Amino acid sequence: MKGIILAGGLGSRLYPLTHATNKHLLPIYDQPMIYYPISTLVAAGIDDVMVVTGGPHAGHFVPVLRNGKQFGLRHIEYTYQEREGGIAEALGLCEEFADGEPVCVILGDNTTDADIRPTVESFESGAVLFLKQVPDPQRFGCPILDPADASRILEIEEKPREPKSNLAVTGLYIYDATVFDFIHDLKPSERGELEITDVNNFYLREDRLRWVELDGFWSDAGTFESLYRTTRYWAEKKMQSRPE
């Protein structure tokens, strides 16, 4: 399985910080933000990774990540998303890199200490969504679960005004190679973007979608509030783990 980190965009919700550099290179306590999703992939046994960059500071990634050897990566590649065309569009740029293999996709502003390795190693086909209970589900894609069978998703709503639950689709997914066929068939949403929720609903309609709840901390860091919450968590965790 290959890994894909989506780290494009302008990061406008974090202006003026992101006037200086790409959002995903901002610090989370003692490391650049993008170090955390890389660590998640490496801990899951994934050492072949593509980073999708974008915006005016895309060139900042290379001197920070270099060839990836310091993280335990065997191989790292970079590609460029020319506009803010959505998560699915960014993923579509990785089709040749995936080369028919399944991919584990993580947004570059996501940090978690959950162990996803068992799910990665047991994956065979279809798609897996990683869900997490959050205090602000309206900021995310939200699943509607079957009342008769909570393991089954009936529908995924993109950033609903009135979420049906406090479960959110995190920025962490596993897809088989058919994901790129679905992306080819996508139409832009009202926001003018190719939505990853539409991709997930393709799998859902074919009954090839399952979900796993992340066991541990998870947060994005795309707003000032979530950036603060994420930084505070990792600072406290790392300081507690250090010897006196």
C-alpha positions in Angstrom: 0.0 0.0 0.0 1.2 3.5 -0.8 0.6 6.7 1.2 -0.7 10.0 0.0 -0.5 13.2 2.0 -2.7 16.1 0.8 -1.0 19.3 1.7 -2.1 21.9 -0.8 -4.4 25.0 -0.5 -3.8 28.5 0.7 -4.7 28.0 4.4 -6.7 31.2 4.3 -8.4 30.4 7.6 -5.0 30.7 9.3 -4.0 34.1 7.7 -1.7 35.9 8.5 0.3 32.9 9.6 0.1 31.3 6.2 1.3 34.4 4.4 4.7 33.2 5.6 4.6 29.5 4.6 2.3 26.6 3.8 -0.2 25.7 6.5 1.2 22.2 6.8 4.6 23.5 7.7 3.4 25.5 10.7 4.6 24.2 14.0 2.7 21.7 16.2 4.7 22.1 19.4 8.2 20.9 18.4 7.6 19.7 14.8 6.2 21.0 11.5 2.6 19.9 11.2 3.2 17.6 8.3 5.6 15.4 10.4 2.6 14.0 12.2 0.7 12.5 9.2 4.1 11.1 7.9 4.6 9.4 11.3 1.1 7.9 11.1 1.8 6.4 7.7 5.3 5.1 8.7 3.9 3.5 11.9 1.3 1.7 9.7 4.1 0.2 7.6 3.8 2.6 4.7 7.2 3.8 3.4 6.3 5.0 -0.2 4.6 8.4 -0.1 3.5 11.2 -2.3 2.9 14.7 -1.0 0.5 16.9 -2.9 1.4 20.5 -2.4 -0.1 23.8 -3.7 -0.2 27.5 -3.3 2.7 30.0 -3.3 4.8 28.2 -0.7 4.9 24.7 -2.3 8.7 24.9 -2.7 9.1 25.1 1.1 8.4 21.4 1.5 11.6 20.0 -0.1 14.1 21.5 2.3 11.9 20.4 5.2 11.1 16.9 4.1 14.1 16.3 1.8 14.2 12.6 0.7 12.2 11.4 3.6 14.9 9.1 5.0 14.9 10.8 8.4 11.3 9.6 8.9 11.9 6.0 7.7 10.5 6.5 4.2 11.9 4.5 1.4 10.7 6.9 -1.2 9.0 10.3 -1.4 7.5 12.2 -4.3 5.9 15.6 -4.7 3.2 16.9 -7.1 1.5 20.2 -7.4 -2.2 21.1 -7.3 -2.6 24.2 -9.4 -5.8 25.5 -7.8 -8.0 24.8 -4.8 -10.1 22.2 -6.6 -10.9 20.0 -3.7 -9.6 16.9 -1.9 -10.7 14.5 -4.6 -9.0 16.6 -7.3 -5.8 16.5 -5.3 -6.1 12.7 -4.9 -6.7 12.4 -8.6 -3.2 13.8 -9.3 -1.7 10.7 -7.7 -3.1 8.0 -10.1 0.2 7.3 -11.8 2.0 7.2 -8.4 -0.5 4.7 -7.1 0.1 2.4 -10.1 -2.9 0.2 -9.3 -2.1 -0.3 -5.6 -4.4 0.6 -2.7 -3.6 4.0 -1.1 -3.9 5.3 2.4 -4.7 9.0 2.2 -4.3 11.5 5.0 -4.8 15.3 5.0 -1.6 17.1 5.9 -3.3 19.0 8.8 -4.5 15.8 10.6 -2.7 14.5 13.6 -3.5 11.3 15.5 -1.9 8.9 17.9 -4.3 6.1 16.9 -2.7 2.9 15.5 -4.1 2.3 12.0 -1.7 -0.5 11.1 -4.2 -3.3 11.8 -6.7 -1.7 9.4 -4.0 -1.1 6.8 -2.7 -4.7 6.9 -6.2 -6.3 6.8 -7.4 -4.1 3.9 -8.4 -6.0 0.7 -10.7 -3.9 -1.4 -13.3 -1.1 -1.4 -12.8 1.9 0.9 -12.4 2.5 4.6 -13.3 5.7 6.4 -11.8 6.6 9.8 -14.4 8.3 11.9 -14.1 10.2 15.2 -16.5 11.9 17.6 -15.9 15.6 17.6 -17.4 18.7 19.2 -17.9 20.5 15.8 -19.1 17.9 13.3 -20.6 20.5 11.1 -17.1 21.3 9.8 -16.7 17.9 8.3 -18.4 15.2 6.3 -20.8 13.5 8.6 -22.1 9.9 8.3 -25.7 8.9 8.8 -25.7 5.5 10.3 -28.4 2.8 9.9 -30.5 2.8 13.1 -30.9 -0.9 12.7 -27.2 -1.6 12.1 -24.8 1.1 13.4 -21.9 -0.5 11.5 -23.6 0.5 8.2 -23.5 4.0 6.8 -26.6 5.1 4.9 -25.3 8.4 3.6 -22.6 11.0 4.1 -23.5 14.6 4.3 -20.8 17.2 3.5 -20.6 19.9 6.2 -24.3 19.7 7.2 -25.8 22.6 9.1 -27.5 20.2 11.4 -25.4 17.0 11.8 -27.3 13.8 12.6 -24.5 12.7 15.0 -21.2 14.0 16.4 -19.3 11.5 14.3 -17.1 13.1 11.7 -15.3 11.7 8.7 -11.6 12.4 9.5 -9.1 13.3 6.8 -7.9 9.7 6.8 -9.0 7.1 4.2 -8.0 3.9 2.5 -9.1 3.3 -1.1 -8.5 0.6 -3.7 -7.5 1.5 -7.2 -11.1 2.1 -8.4 -11.0 5.4 -6.5 -9.5 7.0 -9.5 -12.3 5.7 -11.8 -14.8 7.4 -9.5 -12.8 10.7 -9.5 -12.9 10.7 -13.3 -16.7 10.7 -13.1 -17.0 13.5 -10.6 -18.7 16.8 -11.3 -17.7 19.9 -9.3 -19.9 20.8 -6.4 -21.6 24.1 -5.7 -18.3 25.2 -4.2 -16.6 24.5 -7.6 -14.6 21.6 -6.1 -14.4 17.8 -6.5 -15.6 16.6 -3.2 -14.2 13.5 -1.4 -17.7 13.0 0.1 -18.9 12.3 -3.4 -16.2 9.7 -3.9 -17.1 8.0 -0.6 -20.8 8.0 -1.7 -19.8 6.2 -4.9 -18.3 3.4 -2.7 -21.4 3.5 -0.5 -23.8 3.0 -3.4 -21.8 -0.1 -4.4 -21.8 -1.4 -0.8 -18.0 -1.3 -0.7 -17.6 1.2 2.1 -16.8 0.4 5.7 -15.7 2.5 8.7 -13.5 2.3 11.7 -13.5 4.6 14.7 -10.1 6.0 15.5 -9.0 4.9 19.0 -7.0 7.8 20.4 -6.5 11.5 19.8 -7.4 13.0 16.5 -7.8 16.6 15.4 -7.3 18.6 12.3 -5.3 21.9 12.7 -6.9 24.0 10.0 -8.4 26.7 12.2 -6.9 28.8 15.0 -9.0 26.9 17.5 -8.1 23.4 16.3 -4.4 24.5 15.8 -4.4 25.5 19.5 -6.1 22.3 20.6 -3.8 20.1 18.6 -0.6 21.9 19.7 -1.7 21.7 23.4 -2.4 18.0 23.2 1.0 17.1 21.6 2.9 19.5 23.9 1.4 17.9 27.0 1.8 14.3 25.7 5.4 14.8 24.7 6.4 16.6 27.9 4.8 13.9 30.0 6.7 11.2 28.2 10.1 12.8 28.8 12.2 11.6 31.7 12.6 14.0 34.7 
